[in-house]
Amino acid sequence: MTVFFECVHRGRRHFGLGKPGDGEPLVLYPLGDDDPLPLVVAAGGDGAALAAALTAGREAVTVPAAERDTVSFRPPLLPRSAGDAMVGGFMQTHNVKVDASTQSQPNWFLKGLGDVLKVSGEDLAVPSSAVALCEEAEVVLVYVTDEQGRPRYAGYTFGNDLTDIGRFKRHAGHLSYAKLCDAAVAPWLFLDAPPQLVEGRVTIERDGRPAWEGDFTTGAKALHYGLDAMVSELFSYEALCHPGRVHYVFIGADRSSFHAGFRMTGGDRVTIEFTSHDVTLSNVVRWPAQATAAPAEG
């Protein structure tokens, strides 16, 4: 399986292939002013073909492990203009959330444009008016829309769809507001079919100490809905399919800390370990005017 990532090294854009381990040197290729999106579309999901096209004529640069702090990672395939990326997803998709009110098609939401995506280590901002927050450990599908307006699947990564679940619990019609929080996303783009099973663990720290921990399961097998049907329905709407647009589609989450009775507050650090795929996201929640945990909302 090929893994693609982008980063900035000494002020210049680079990319790499393969998921580097902690403490290992990075092998990078300069991107210059080139845009990898057309090559992603042309490769048609063939990871080997994409790797060959990307590296052709480029000389690798090795960054020693001791100098990895000179490299800053980026969300995968994020366009130069944040307005050319759309971040959204589906809610209540998992089998564990099925009940009598379950619809034939899950609700879709718009989370924002590309600037809501943050990588591990960056703060996740939420509105000061948020009621009660929850982390949502999810698979994120990435699509690049070609010149004919057809979204082409590029690969998948992992994310945290931070959500104001308290507002949604107060009023189900306020889902659109509840989702307007930043999202964490891993920089690694796995150039393969969406994973069937993903397992992991969430740890929330407060004042440097663990305050809540819990396990989760996600992936295509955990869904109540067929993933292909969900995506086909979404991209049947022409308004979403502007040529050149990159879509980051969150496919839904297992139960969260909120469902276990925990209430997050500003300054909490949320660490999500996707242990089955050796991916970790760790971000501090930036919640203005919130000094204590929000009250429970049922």
C-alpha positions in Angstrom: 0.0 0.0 0.0 1.3 3.4 -1.0 1.1 6.3 1.4 1.4 9.9 0.1 2.1 13.0 2.3 2.8 16.7 1.8 4.9 19.0 3.9 6.8 22.2 4.0 10.6 22.0 4.5 12.7 25.2 4.9 9.9 27.2 3.3 9.4 25.0 0.3 6.6 22.5 -0.5 7.7 18.8 -0.7 6.0 15.4 -0.7 7.0 12.0 0.4 5.9 8.4 -0.1 5.5 5.9 2.7 4.5 6.6 6.3 7.7 7.5 8.2 8.2 6.1 11.6 9.0 8.1 14.7 12.7 9.0 14.9 13.4 8.1 11.3 14.8 10.4 8.6 12.4 11.7 6.0 12.9 11.2 2.3 11.2 14.1 0.5 10.8 15.3 -3.1 10.5 19.0 -3.9 7.1 20.0 -5.4 8.1 23.5 -6.4 5.1 25.2 -8.1 3.7 21.9 -9.4 0.2 20.8 -8.4 -0.1 17.1 -7.6 -3.9 17.1 -8.1 -3.9 16.4 -11.9 -1.5 13.5 -11.3 -3.8 12.0 -8.7 -6.7 12.2 -11.1 -4.7 10.7 -13.9 -3.5 7.8 -11.8 -7.1 6.6 -11.3 -6.4 5.1 -7.8 -3.3 3.2 -8.9 -0.8 4.0 -6.1 2.2 2.6 -8.0 1.4 4.7 -11.1 0.9 7.8 -9.0 4.2 7.3 -7.2 6.0 6.8 -10.5 4.5 10.0 -12.0 5.2 12.1 -8.9 8.9 11.1 -8.6 9.8 11.2 -12.3 12.6 13.8 -12.8 12.7 14.7 -9.1 15.8 14.3 -6.9 15.1 13.1 -3.4 16.2 15.1 -0.4 16.8 13.3 3.0 16.0 15.2 6.2 17.9 13.6 9.1 15.9 12.5 12.1 17.5 15.2 14.2 16.1 17.9 11.8 12.5 16.7 11.5 11.4 19.8 13.4 12.2 21.8 10.3 9.3 20.0 8.6 5.7 20.9 9.0 3.1 18.5 7.6 -0.1 19.5 5.7 -3.5 18.0 5.3 -3.3 15.6 2.3 -3.9 17.1 -1.1 -5.0 20.4 0.4 -5.3 23.0 -2.4 -3.4 26.2 -2.4 -6.7 28.1 -1.9 -8.6 26.8 1.1 -11.8 27.8 -0.7 -11.2 25.0 -3.2 -11.6 22.3 -0.5 -14.9 21.3 1.0 -15.0 19.4 4.4 -18.2 17.5 5.2 -19.5 14.2 6.2 -22.3 11.9 7.4 -23.8 11.5 10.9 -25.3 8.6 12.8 -24.0 6.1 10.2 -22.7 3.4 12.6 -24.6 0.2 13.6 -24.3 1.1 17.3 -26.4 4.3 16.6 -29.2 2.6 14.8 -32.6 3.0 16.4 -36.3 3.5 15.4 -35.6 7.0 14.0 -32.9 5.8 11.6 -33.4 7.1 8.1 -32.9 5.4 4.8 -30.1 7.9 4.0 -27.9 9.4 6.6 -27.8 13.2 7.2 -24.9 15.0 5.4 -23.3 18.1 6.9 -20.9 20.8 5.7 -18.2 21.4 8.2 -16.4 24.2 6.4 -13.7 24.9 3.8 -10.1 23.7 3.8 -9.0 26.0 6.6 -11.0 24.0 9.2 -8.5 21.1 8.7 -5.7 21.0 11.3 -2.9 18.5 11.6 -1.8 16.8 14.8 -0.2 19.4 17.2 -2.4 22.3 16.1 -5.3 23.6 18.2 -8.9 22.9 17.3 -11.1 26.0 17.6 -14.7 25.9 18.6 -17.3 28.7 18.9 -17.6 30.3 22.3 -21.3 29.5 22.2 -20.7 25.8 22.0 -22.8 23.8 24.5 -21.0 20.4 24.9 -18.3 19.0 22.8 -17.4 15.5 21.7 -14.5 14.0 19.7 -15.4 11.8 16.7 -12.7 9.4 15.5 -13.4 8.8 11.8 -12.2 7.5 8.5 -11.9 10.4 6.0 -12.3 9.8 2.3 -10.6 12.2 -0.1 -11.9 13.0 -3.6 -10.5 15.2 -6.3 -13.0 16.5 -8.8 -11.8 16.3 -12.4 -12.3 18.7 -15.3 -15.6 17.1 -16.2 -17.0 17.6 -12.6 -16.6 14.0 -11.6 -15.2 13.4 -8.0 -12.4 10.8 -8.3 -11.5 8.8 -5.2 -7.9 9.5 -4.2 -7.5 7.6 -0.9 -8.3 7.8 2.7 -6.9 9.2 5.9 -8.1 9.6 9.5 -9.6 12.5 11.4 -11.3 13.9 14.5 -14.6 15.6 13.6 -14.9 17.7 16.8 -18.6 18.5 17.2 -20.9 20.5 19.5 -23.1 17.6 20.3 -24.8 19.6 23.1 -26.3 22.0 20.5 -27.5 19.1 18.4 -29.1 17.4 21.4 -30.9 20.6 22.3 -32.3 20.9 18.7 -31.7 18.3 16.0 -32.3 20.9 13.4 -29.1 22.7 14.5 -26.8 20.0 13.2 -25.3 22.5 10.7 -24.3 24.8 13.6 -23.0 21.9 15.7 -20.5 20.9 13.1 -18.9 24.3 12.7 -15.8 23.4 14.7 -12.3 22.6 13.5 -11.4 19.1 12.5 -8.1 17.2 12.9 -6.8 15.2 10.0 -3.7 13.0 9.6 -1.3 14.1 6.8 -1.0 10.5 5.5 -3.1 9.7 2.5 -3.5 5.9 2.1 -3.8 5.2 -1.6 -6.1 2.2 -1.2 -9.8 1.3 -0.9 -11.5 2.5 2.3 -10.7 0.3 5.3 -13.2 -2.3 6.4 -12.2 -2.3 10.1 -10.4 0.4 12.1 -9.8 0.1 15.8 -8.4 2.6 18.3 -8.4 4.4 21.5 -9.2 8.0 22.7 -7.5 9.7 25.6 -8.6 13.1 26.9 -6.1 14.9 29.2 -6.9 17.8 31.5 -4.2 19.7 33.2 -1.7 17.1 31.9 -3.5 14.1 33.4 -5.8 11.6 31.7 -9.4 12.5 32.4 -11.2 10.0 30.2 -10.2 7.1 28.0 -12.2 4.8 25.7 -12.0 2.5 22.7 -13.7 2.8 19.3 -14.4 0.8 16.2 -15.0 2.3 12.8 -14.5 1.5 9.1 -16.9 0.3 6.4 -18.0 -2.9 8.3 -19.1 -0.7 11.2 -21.6 1.2 9.1 -25.3 0.6 8.9 -25.4 2.0 5.4 -23.5 0.9 2.3 -20.5 3.3 1.8 -20.8 3.3 -2.0 -24.5 4.2 -1.8 -23.7 7.1 0.6 -21.1 8.6 -1.6 -23.0 8.1 -4.8 -26.0 9.9 -3.4 -23.8 12.8 -2.1 -22.0 13.4 -5.4 -25.2 13.1 -7.4 -25.7 16.8 -6.5 -24.1 18.9 -9.2 -23.6 21.9 -6.9 -20.9 19.9 -5.1 -18.9 18.9 -8.1 -17.0 22.0 -9.2 -13.9 21.0 -11.3 -10.7 21.1 -9.2 -12.5 20.9 -5.8 -11.1 18.5 -3.2 -13.6 16.9 -0.9 -12.8 15.5 2.6 -15.7 13.2 3.5 -16.0 12.1 7.2 -18.0 8.8 7.2 -19.2 8.9 10.8 -18.1 7.8 14.3 -18.6 5.2 17.0 -19.8 6.3 20.5 -17.7 9.2 22.0 -16.7 10.5 25.5 -20.0 12.4 25.6 -22.0 9.2 25.4 -20.0 7.9 28.3 -21.0 10.9 30.4 -17.7 12.9 30.1 -17.9 16.7 29.4 -15.0 18.3 27.6 -13.8 21.8 28.3 -11.3 24.3 26.8 -7.7 23.3 27.2 -8.4 19.6 27.1 -6.0 17.6 24.9 -7.7 14.9 22.7 -5.4 12.1 21.5 -6.9 9.6 19.1 -4.8 6.5 18.4 -5.9 4.6 15.3 -4.0 1.6 16.5 -4.9 -0.7 13.6 -3.2 1.7 11.2 -0.5 3.2 13.4 -1.8 6.8 13.1 -2.1 9.2 16.0 -3.8 12.6 16.2 -3.3 14.8 19.3 -4.8 18.3 19.5 -5.7 20.8 22.2 -9.3 22.2 22.2 -9.4 26.0 22.1 -12.8 27.0 23.5 -13.0 30.7 24.3 -14.7 31.8 27.5 -14.9 28.2 28.8 -13.1 27.7 32.0 -15.0 24.7 33.3 -16.7 21.7 31.8 -20.1 22.4 30.1 -23.2 21.0 31.8 -24.7 17.7 30.6 -27.4 18.0 28.0 -28.8 14.5 28.1 
